Amino acid sequence: MERQNFVSLWIGSINDDESLSKYVELDYNEDEGDFIPSQFLIDFDIDIDELDEDFIEKVAHEKSCNNLSELIGGSSYDSVILPRFENIVGTAIPEQINAAVLLYNFEYDGREKEINAKNYTFKFIGAVPYV
């Protein structure tokens, strides 16, 4: 749900940055004038009206990352959120992780923890304040 000054994090594995963009980005239906939920929102049962698309940040690396700072270092507020997420998962992350999705001003309730699809896997890690 929308919550100011919080960020929710998912980590996972996906083929490349283009695939991640297609998975996360919202489509627009010109005929109806509405945004269409991305597969990411559908997978994690997130209502499109509960978030602002301008506050979605994503990253995909070519190779797997072995720690959280390598994965999301350089993201918005990383000096604040990295230690907070490391308190949840530790510094090391599971093998084969090369991608992350961060939703700012959003506190996910964790109702859907993990998605394992044919071409990607993502797992909800947690939500922390970024200020």
Chimera marker file (.cmm) of the C-alpha trace (Angstrom):
<marker_set name="trace">
<marker id="1" x="0.000" y="0.000" z="0.000" r="1" g="1" b="0" radius="0.5"/>
<marker id="2" x="1.065" y="3.568" z="-0.513" r="1" g="1" b="0" radius="0.5"/>
<marker id="3" x="3.128" y="4.829" z="2.410" r="1" g="1" b="0" radius="0.5"/>
<marker id="4" x="5.332" y="7.890" z="2.302" r="1" g="1" b="0" radius="0.5"/>
<marker id="5" x="9.052" y="7.504" z="3.056" r="1" g="1" b="0" radius="0.5"/>
<marker id="6" x="9.057" y="3.689" z="2.759" r="1" g="1" b="0" radius="0.5"/>
<marker id="7" x="10.640" y="1.512" z="0.084" r="1" g="1" b="0" radius="0.5"/>
<marker id="8" x="9.785" y="-2.121" z="-0.697" r="1" g="1" b="0" radius="0.5"/>
<marker id="9" x="12.380" y="-4.446" z="-2.229" r="1" g="1" b="0" radius="0.5"/>
<marker id="10" x="12.166" y="-7.547" z="-4.404" r="1" g="1" b="0" radius="0.5"/>
<marker id="11" x="15.228" y="-9.444" z="-5.615" r="1" g="1" b="0" radius="0.5"/>
<marker id="12" x="15.391" y="-12.067" z="-8.292" r="1" g="1" b="0" radius="0.5"/>
<marker id="13" x="16.725" y="-13.416" z="-11.506" r="1" g="1" b="0" radius="0.5"/>
<marker id="14" x="15.786" y="-12.361" z="-15.026" r="1" g="1" b="0" radius="0.5"/>
<marker id="15" x="17.439" y="-12.584" z="-18.441" r="1" g="1" b="0" radius="0.5"/>
<marker id="16" x="18.377" y="-8.942" z="-18.980" r="1" g="1" b="0" radius="0.5"/>
<marker id="17" x="17.457" y="-5.301" z="-18.449" r="1" g="1" b="0" radius="0.5"/>
<marker id="18" x="15.020" y="-5.298" z="-21.368" r="1" g="1" b="0" radius="0.5"/>
<marker id="19" x="13.144" y="-8.272" z="-19.907" r="1" g="1" b="0" radius="0.5"/>
<marker id="20" x="13.018" y="-6.550" z="-16.525" r="1" g="1" b="0" radius="0.5"/>
<marker id="21" x="11.615" y="-3.388" z="-18.083" r="1" g="1" b="0" radius="0.5"/>
<marker id="22" x="8.890" y="-5.371" z="-19.831" r="1" g="1" b="0" radius="0.5"/>
<marker id="23" x="8.113" y="-7.176" z="-16.561" r="1" g="1" b="0" radius="0.5"/>
<marker id="24" x="7.854" y="-4.038" z="-14.427" r="1" g="1" b="0" radius="0.5"/>
<marker id="25" x="6.766" y="-1.132" z="-16.617" r="1" g="1" b="0" radius="0.5"/>
<marker id="26" x="3.115" y="-0.209" z="-16.886" r="1" g="1" b="0" radius="0.5"/>
<marker id="27" x="1.412" y="-0.227" z="-20.276" r="1" g="1" b="0" radius="0.5"/>
<marker id="28" x="-1.025" y="2.455" z="-21.349" r="1" g="1" b="0" radius="0.5"/>
<marker id="29" x="-4.314" y="1.713" z="-23.092" r="1" g="1" b="0" radius="0.5"/>
<marker id="30" x="-4.900" y="4.718" z="-25.338" r="1" g="1" b="0" radius="0.5"/>
<marker id="31" x="-8.463" y="3.691" z="-26.173" r="1" g="1" b="0" radius="0.5"/>
<marker id="32" x="-9.568" y="3.677" z="-22.533" r="1" g="1" b="0" radius="0.5"/>
<marker id="33" x="-7.037" y="6.192" z="-21.222" r="1" g="1" b="0" radius="0.5"/>
<marker id="34" x="-5.922" y="3.868" z="-18.419" r="1" g="1" b="0" radius="0.5"/>
<marker id="35" x="-2.704" y="2.257" z="-17.349" r="1" g="1" b="0" radius="0.5"/>
<marker id="36" x="-2.581" y="-1.527" z="-17.542" r="1" g="1" b="0" radius="0.5"/>
<marker id="37" x="-0.858" y="-3.320" z="-14.642" r="1" g="1" b="0" radius="0.5"/>
<marker id="38" x="2.527" y="-4.852" z="-15.383" r="1" g="1" b="0" radius="0.5"/>
<marker id="39" x="3.129" y="-8.562" z="-14.914" r="1" g="1" b="0" radius="0.5"/>
<marker id="40" x="5.087" y="-7.664" z="-11.766" r="1" g="1" b="0" radius="0.5"/>
<marker id="41" x="2.026" y="-5.986" z="-10.250" r="1" g="1" b="0" radius="0.5"/>
<marker id="42" x="-0.149" y="-8.919" z="-11.245" r="1" g="1" b="0" radius="0.5"/>
<marker id="43" x="2.306" y="-11.466" z="-9.833" r="1" g="1" b="0" radius="0.5"/>
<marker id="44" x="2.482" y="-9.735" z="-6.457" r="1" g="1" b="0" radius="0.5"/>
<marker id="45" x="-1.185" y="-8.717" z="-6.346" r="1" g="1" b="0" radius="0.5"/>
<marker id="46" x="-0.428" y="-4.980" z="-6.173" r="1" g="1" b="0" radius="0.5"/>
<marker id="47" x="-3.214" y="-2.557" z="-7.042" r="1" g="1" b="0" radius="0.5"/>
<marker id="48" x="-2.024" y="-0.174" z="-9.742" r="1" g="1" b="0" radius="0.5"/>
<marker id="49" x="-3.821" y="2.676" z="-7.964" r="1" g="1" b="0" radius="0.5"/>
<marker id="50" x="-1.725" y="2.196" z="-4.814" r="1" g="1" b="0" radius="0.5"/>
<marker id="51" x="1.570" y="3.324" z="-6.321" r="1" g="1" b="0" radius="0.5"/>
<marker id="52" x="3.087" y="6.079" z="-8.412" r="1" g="1" b="0" radius="0.5"/>
<marker id="53" x="4.918" y="4.788" z="-11.473" r="1" g="1" b="0" radius="0.5"/>
<marker id="54" x="7.488" y="7.572" z="-11.071" r="1" g="1" b="0" radius="0.5"/>
<marker id="55" x="8.716" y="5.890" z="-7.882" r="1" g="1" b="0" radius="0.5"/>
<marker id="56" x="9.580" y="2.504" z="-9.400" r="1" g="1" b="0" radius="0.5"/>
<marker id="57" x="13.285" y="1.779" z="-9.615" r="1" g="1" b="0" radius="0.5"/>
<marker id="58" x="14.750" y="-1.376" z="-11.121" r="1" g="1" b="0" radius="0.5"/>
<marker id="59" x="18.168" y="-2.799" z="-11.866" r="1" g="1" b="0" radius="0.5"/>
<marker id="60" x="19.370" y="-5.844" z="-13.794" r="1" g="1" b="0" radius="0.5"/>
<marker id="61" x="23.008" y="-6.907" z="-13.931" r="1" g="1" b="0" radius="0.5"/>
<marker id="62" x="24.513" y="-9.115" z="-16.630" r="1" g="1" b="0" radius="0.5"/>
<marker id="63" x="26.043" y="-11.407" z="-14.016" r="1" g="1" b="0" radius="0.5"/>
<marker id="64" x="24.768" y="-12.645" z="-10.675" r="1" g="1" b="0" radius="0.5"/>
<marker id="65" x="25.550" y="-10.553" z="-7.619" r="1" g="1" b="0" radius="0.5"/>
<marker id="66" x="26.703" y="-12.114" z="-4.391" r="1" g="1" b="0" radius="0.5"/>
<marker id="67" x="25.797" y="-9.301" z="-2.018" r="1" g="1" b="0" radius="0.5"/>
<marker id="68" x="23.076" y="-6.734" z="-1.587" r="1" g="1" b="0" radius="0.5"/>
<marker id="69" x="25.328" y="-3.684" z="-1.937" r="1" g="1" b="0" radius="0.5"/>
<marker id="70" x="26.522" y="-4.922" z="-5.333" r="1" g="1" b="0" radius="0.5"/>
<marker id="71" x="22.918" y="-5.522" z="-6.381" r="1" g="1" b="0" radius="0.5"/>
<marker id="72" x="21.268" y="-2.242" z="-5.342" r="1" g="1" b="0" radius="0.5"/>
<marker id="73" x="24.244" y="0.032" z="-4.672" r="1" g="1" b="0" radius="0.5"/>
<marker id="74" x="23.694" y="3.268" z="-6.560" r="1" g="1" b="0" radius="0.5"/>
<marker id="75" x="19.930" y="3.166" z="-6.139" r="1" g="1" b="0" radius="0.5"/>
<marker id="76" x="18.124" y="6.089" z="-4.555" r="1" g="1" b="0" radius="0.5"/>
<marker id="77" x="18.823" y="6.454" z="-0.832" r="1" g="1" b="0" radius="0.5"/>
<marker id="78" x="21.197" y="3.470" z="-0.943" r="1" g="1" b="0" radius="0.5"/>
<marker id="79" x="23.273" y="4.715" z="2.008" r="1" g="1" b="0" radius="0.5"/>
<marker id="80" x="20.127" y="4.636" z="4.150" r="1" g="1" b="0" radius="0.5"/>
<marker id="81" x="18.322" y="1.574" z="2.832" r="1" g="1" b="0" radius="0.5"/>
<marker id="82" x="21.248" y="-0.819" z="2.345" r="1" g="1" b="0" radius="0.5"/>
<marker id="83" x="21.971" y="-1.270" z="6.064" r="1" g="1" b="0" radius="0.5"/>
<marker id="84" x="18.252" y="-1.609" z="6.775" r="1" g="1" b="0" radius="0.5"/>
<marker id="85" x="17.740" y="-4.310" z="4.137" r="1" g="1" b="0" radius="0.5"/>
<marker id="86" x="20.961" y="-6.029" z="5.241" r="1" g="1" b="0" radius="0.5"/>
<marker id="87" x="19.436" y="-6.260" z="8.729" r="1" g="1" b="0" radius="0.5"/>
<marker id="88" x="16.626" y="-8.269" z="7.136" r="1" g="1" b="0" radius="0.5"/>
<marker id="89" x="18.594" y="-10.571" z="4.817" r="1" g="1" b="0" radius="0.5"/>
<marker id="90" x="22.240" y="-10.194" z="5.816" r="1" g="1" b="0" radius="0.5"/>
<marker id="91" x="24.909" y="-9.017" z="3.399" r="1" g="1" b="0" radius="0.5"/>
<marker id="92" x="25.039" y="-12.156" z="1.235" r="1" g="1" b="0" radius="0.5"/>
<marker id="93" x="22.183" y="-13.000" z="-1.090" r="1" g="1" b="0" radius="0.5"/>
<marker id="94" x="21.227" y="-16.313" z="-2.718" r="1" g="1" b="0" radius="0.5"/>
<marker id="95" x="23.014" y="-17.432" z="-5.881" r="1" g="1" b="0" radius="0.5"/>
<marker id="96" x="21.658" y="-16.502" z="-9.306" r="1" g="1" b="0" radius="0.5"/>
<marker id="97" x="20.327" y="-13.105" z="-8.179" r="1" g="1" b="0" radius="0.5"/>
<marker id="98" x="20.922" y="-10.390" z="-10.757" r="1" g="1" b="0" radius="0.5"/>
<marker id="99" x="17.916" y="-8.077" z="-10.503" r="1" g="1" b="0" radius="0.5"/>
<marker id="100" x="16.024" y="-5.900" z="-8.062" r="1" g="1" b="0" radius="0.5"/>
<marker id="101" x="12.810" y="-3.902" z="-8.039" r="1" g="1" b="0" radius="0.5"/>
<marker id="102" x="12.319" y="-1.074" z="-5.550" r="1" g="1" b="0" radius="0.5"/>
<marker id="103" x="8.977" y="0.662" z="-5.028" r="1" g="1" b="0" radius="0.5"/>
<marker id="104" x="9.369" y="3.960" z="-3.203" r="1" g="1" b="0" radius="0.5"/>
<marker id="105" x="6.581" y="5.478" z="-1.112" r="1" g="1" b="0" radius="0.5"/>
<marker id="106" x="5.120" y="2.002" z="-0.920" r="1" g="1" b="0" radius="0.5"/>
<marker id="107" x="4.986" y="-0.553" z="1.889" r="1" g="1" b="0" radius="0.5"/>
<marker id="108" x="4.150" y="-3.978" z="0.514" r="1" g="1" b="0" radius="0.5"/>
<marker id="109" x="2.369" y="-6.246" z="2.975" r="1" g="1" b="0" radius="0.5"/>
<marker id="110" x="4.067" y="-9.413" z="1.777" r="1" g="1" b="0" radius="0.5"/>
<marker id="111" x="0.871" y="-11.225" z="0.827" r="1" g="1" b="0" radius="0.5"/>
<marker id="112" x="2.696" y="-12.834" z="-2.120" r="1" g="1" b="0" radius="0.5"/>
<marker id="113" x="6.274" y="-13.663" z="-1.121" r="1" g="1" b="0" radius="0.5"/>
<marker id="114" x="7.817" y="-15.357" z="-4.134" r="1" g="1" b="0" radius="0.5"/>
<marker id="115" x="7.157" y="-15.892" z="-7.838" r="1" g="1" b="0" radius="0.5"/>
<marker id="116" x="8.876" y="-18.599" z="-9.869" r="1" g="1" b="0" radius="0.5"/>
<marker id="117" x="7.980" y="-18.262" z="-13.536" r="1" g="1" b="0" radius="0.5"/>
<marker id="118" x="9.542" y="-19.717" z="-16.649" r="1" g="1" b="0" radius="0.5"/>
<marker id="119" x="11.815" y="-16.749" z="-17.436" r="1" g="1" b="0" radius="0.5"/>
<marker id="120" x="12.187" y="-15.053" z="-14.064" r="1" g="1" b="0" radius="0.5"/>
<marker id="121" x="11.994" y="-15.444" z="-10.308" r="1" g="1" b="0" radius="0.5"/>
<marker id="122" x="11.427" y="-12.705" z="-7.732" r="1" g="1" b="0" radius="0.5"/>
<marker id="123" x="11.151" y="-12.714" z="-3.975" r="1" g="1" b="0" radius="0.5"/>
<marker id="124" x="9.859" y="-10.000" z="-1.674" r="1" g="1" b="0" radius="0.5"/>
<marker id="125" x="12.505" y="-9.038" z="0.871" r="1" g="1" b="0" radius="0.5"/>
<marker id="126" x="10.836" y="-6.370" z="2.973" r="1" g="1" b="0" radius="0.5"/>
<marker id="127" x="9.942" y="-2.712" z="3.351" r="1" g="1" b="0" radius="0.5"/>
<marker id="128" x="12.004" y="-0.128" z="5.239" r="1" g="1" b="0" radius="0.5"/>
<marker id="129" x="11.927" y="3.621" z="5.768" r="1" g="1" b="0" radius="0.5"/>
<marker id="130" x="14.269" y="5.518" z="3.459" r="1" g="1" b="0" radius="0.5"/>
<marker id="131" x="14.539" y="8.691" z="5.527" r="1" g="1" b="0" radius="0.5"/>
<link id1="1" id2="2" r="1" g="1" b="0" radius="0.2"/>
<link id1="2" id2="3" r="1" g="1" b="0" radius="0.2"/>
<link id1="3" id2="4" r="1" g="1" b="0" radius="0.2"/>
<link id1="4" id2="5" r="1" g="1" b="0" radius="0.2"/>
<link id1="5" id2="6" r="1" g="1" b="0" radius="0.2"/>
<link id1="6" id2="7" r="1" g="1" b="0" radius="0.2"/>
<link id1="7" id2="8" r="1" g="1" b="0" radius="0.2"/>
<link id1="8" id2="9" r="1" g="1" b="0" radius="0.2"/>
<link id1="9" id2="10" r="1" g="1" b="0" radius="0.2"/>
<link id1="10" id2="11" r="1" g="1" b="0" radius="0.2"/>
<link id1="11" id2="12" r="1" g="1" b="0" radius="0.2"/>
<link id1="12" id2="13" r="1" g="1" b="0" radius="0.2"/>
<link id1="13" id2="14" r="1" g="1" b="0" radius="0.2"/>
<link id1="14" id2="15" r="1" g="1" b="0" radius="0.2"/>
<link id1="15" id2="16" r="1" g="1" b="0" radius="0.2"/>
<link id1="16" id2="17" r="1" g="1" b="0" radius="0.2"/>
<link id1="17" id2="18" r="1" g="1" b="0" radius="0.2"/>
<link id1="18" id2="19" r="1" g="1" b="0" radius="0.2"/>
<link id1="19" id2="20" r="1" g="1" b="0" radius="0.2"/>
<link id1="20" id2="21" r="1" g="1" b="0" radius="0.2"/>
<link id1="21" id2="22" r="1" g="1" b="0" radius="0.2"/>
<link id1="22" id2="23" r="1" g="1" b="0" radius="0.2"/>
<link id1="23" id2="24" r="1" g="1" b="0" radius="0.2"/>
<link id1="24" id2="25" r="1" g="1" b="0" radius="0.2"/>
<link id1="25" id2="26" r="1" g="1" b="0" radius="0.2"/>
<link id1="26" id2="27" r="1" g="1" b="0" radius="0.2"/>
<link id1="27" id2="28" r="1" g="1" b="0" radius="0.2"/>
<link id1="28" id2="29" r="1" g="1" b="0" radius="0.2"/>
<link id1="29" id2="30" r="1" g="1" b="0" radius="0.2"/>
<link id1="30" id2="31" r="1" g="1" b="0" radius="0.2"/>
<link id1="31" id2="32" r="1" g="1" b="0" radius="0.2"/>
<link id1="32" id2="33" r="1" g="1" b="0" radius="0.2"/>
<link id1="33" id2="34" r="1" g="1" b="0" radius="0.2"/>
<link id1="34" id2="35" r="1" g="1" b="0" radius="0.2"/>
<link id1="35" id2="36" r="1" g="1" b="0" radius="0.2"/>
<link id1="36" id2="37" r="1" g="1" b="0" radius="0.2"/>
<link id1="37" id2="38" r="1" g="1" b="0" radius="0.2"/>
<link id1="38" id2="39" r="1" g="1" b="0" radius="0.2"/>
<link id1="39" id2="40" r="1" g="1" b="0" radius="0.2"/>
<link id1="40" id2="41" r="1" g="1" b="0" radius="0.2"/>
<link id1="41" id2="42" r="1" g="1" b="0" radius="0.2"/>
<link id1="42" id2="43" r="1" g="1" b="0" radius="0.2"/>
<link id1="43" id2="44" r="1" g="1" b="0" radius="0.2"/>
<link id1="44" id2="45" r="1" g="1" b="0" radius="0.2"/>
<link id1="45" id2="46" r="1" g="1" b="0" radius="0.2"/>
<link id1="46" id2="47" r="1" g="1" b="0" radius="0.2"/>
<link id1="47" id2="48" r="1" g="1" b="0" radius="0.2"/>
<link id1="48" id2="49" r="1" g="1" b="0" radius="0.2"/>
<link id1="49" id2="50" r="1" g="1" b="0" radius="0.2"/>
<link id1="50" id2="51" r="1" g="1" b="0" radius="0.2"/>
<link id1="51" id2="52" r="1" g="1" b="0" radius="0.2"/>
<link id1="52" id2="53" r="1" g="1" b="0" radius="0.2"/>
<link id1="53" id2="54" r="1" g="1" b="0" radius="0.2"/>
<link id1="54" id2="55" r="1" g="1" b="0" radius="0.2"/>
<link id1="55" id2="56" r="1" g="1" b="0" radius="0.2"/>
<link id1="56" id2="57" r="1" g="1" b="0" radius="0.2"/>
<link id1="57" id2="58" r="1" g="1" b="0" radius="0.2"/>
<link id1="58" id2="59" r="1" g="1" b="0" radius="0.2"/>
<link id1="59" id2="60" r="1" g="1" b="0" radius="0.2"/>
<link id1="60" id2="61" r="1" g="1" b="0" radius="0.2"/>
<link id1="61" id2="62" r="1" g="1" b="0" radius="0.2"/>
<link id1="62" id2="63" r="1" g="1" b="0" radius="0.2"/>
<link id1="63" id2="64" r="1" g="1" b="0" radius="0.2"/>
<link id1="64" id2="65" r="1" g="1" b="0" radius="0.2"/>
<link id1="65" id2="66" r="1" g="1" b="0" radius="0.2"/>
<link id1="66" id2="67" r="1" g="1" b="0" radius="0.2"/>
<link id1="67" id2="68" r="1" g="1" b="0" radius="0.2"/>
<link id1="68" id2="69" r="1" g="1" b="0" radius="0.2"/>
<link id1="69" id2="70" r="1" g="1" b="0" radius="0.2"/>
<link id1="70" id2="71" r="1" g="1" b="0" radius="0.2"/>
<link id1="71" id2="72" r="1" g="1" b="0" radius="0.2"/>
<link id1="72" id2="73" r="1" g="1" b="0" radius="0.2"/>
<link id1="73" id2="74" r="1" g="1" b="0" radius="0.2"/>
<link id1="74" id2="75" r="1" g="1" b="0" radius="0.2"/>
<link id1="75" id2="76" r="1" g="1" b="0" radius="0.2"/>
<link id1="76" id2="77" r="1" g="1" b="0" radius="0.2"/>
<link id1="77" id2="78" r="1" g="1" b="0" radius="0.2"/>
<link id1="78" id2="79" r="1" g="1" b="0" radius="0.2"/>
<link id1="79" id2="80" r="1" g="1" b="0" radius="0.2"/>
<link id1="80" id2="81" r="1" g="1" b="0" radius="0.2"/>
<link id1="81" id2="82" r="1" g="1" b="0" radius="0.2"/>
<link id1="82" id2="83" r="1" g="1" b="0" radius="0.2"/>
<link id1="83" id2="84" r="1" g="1" b="0" radius="0.2"/>
<link id1="84" id2="85" r="1" g="1" b="0" radius="0.2"/>
<link id1="85" id2="86" r="1" g="1" b="0" radius="0.2"/>
<link id1="86" id2="87" r="1" g="1" b="0" radius="0.2"/>
<link id1="87" id2="88" r="1" g="1" b="0" radius="0.2"/>
<link id1="88" id2="89" r="1" g="1" b="0" radius="0.2"/>
<link id1="89" id2="90" r="1" g="1" b="0" radius="0.2"/>
<link id1="90" id2="91" r="1" g="1" b="0" radius="0.2"/>
<link id1="91" id2="92" r="1" g="1" b="0" radius="0.2"/>
<link id1="92" id2="93" r="1" g="1" b="0" radius="0.2"/>
<link id1="93" id2="94" r="1" g="1" b="0" radius="0.2"/>
<link id1="94" id2="95" r="1" g="1" b="0" radius="0.2"/>
<link id1="95" id2="96" r="1" g="1" b="0" radius="0.2"/>
<link id1="96" id2="97" r="1" g="1" b="0" radius="0.2"/>
<link id1="97" id2="98" r="1" g="1" b="0" radius="0.2"/>
<link id1="98" id2="99" r="1" g="1" b="0" radius="0.2"/>
<link id1="99" id2="100" r="1" g="1" b="0" radius="0.2"/>
<link id1="100" id2="101" r="1" g="1" b="0" radius="0.2"/>
<link id1="101" id2="102" r="1" g="1" b="0" radius="0.2"/>
<link id1="102" id2="103" r="1" g="1" b="0" radius="0.2"/>
<link id1="103" id2="104" r="1" g="1" b="0" radius="0.2"/>
<link id1="104" id2="105" r="1" g="1" b="0" radius="0.2"/>
<link id1="105" id2="106" r="1" g="1" b="0" radius="0.2"/>
<link id1="106" id2="107" r="1" g="1" b="0" radius="0.2"/>
<link id1="107" id2="108" r="1" g="1" b="0" radius="0.2"/>
<link id1="108" id2="109" r="1" g="1" b="0" radius="0.2"/>
<link id1="109" id2="110" r="1" g="1" b="0" radius="0.2"/>
<link id1="110" id2="111" r="1" g="1" b="0" radius="0.2"/>
<link id1="111" id2="112" r="1" g="1" b="0" radius="0.2"/>
<link id1="112" id2="113" r="1" g="1" b="0" radius="0.2"/>
<link id1="113" id2="114" r="1" g="1" b="0" radius="0.2"/>
<link id1="114" id2="115" r="1" g="1" b="0" radius="0.2"/>
<link id1="115" id2="116" r="1" g="1" b="0" radius="0.2"/>
<link id1="116" id2="117" r="1" g="1" b="0" radius="0.2"/>
<link id1="117" id2="118" r="1" g="1" b="0" radius="0.2"/>
<link id1="118" id2="119" r="1" g="1" b="0" radius="0.2"/>
<link id1="119" id2="120" r="1" g="1" b="0" radius="0.2"/>
<link id1="120" id2="121" r="1" g="1" b="0" radius="0.2"/>
<link id1="121" id2="122" r="1" g="1" b="0" radius="0.2"/>
<link id1="122" id2="123" r="1" g="1" b="0" radius="0.2"/>
<link id1="123" id2="124" r="1" g="1" b="0" radius="0.2"/>
<link id1="124" id2="125" r="1" g="1" b="0" radius="0.2"/>
<link id1="125" id2="126" r="1" g="1" b="0" radius="0.2"/>
<link id1="126" id2="127" r="1" g="1" b="0" radius="0.2"/>
<link id1="127" id2="128" r="1" g="1" b="0" radius="0.2"/>
<link id1="128" id2="129" r="1" g="1" b="0" radius="0.2"/>
<link id1="129" id2="130" r="1" g="1" b="0" radius="0.2"/>
<link id1="130" id2="131" r="1" g="1" b="0" radius="0.2"/>
</marker_set>
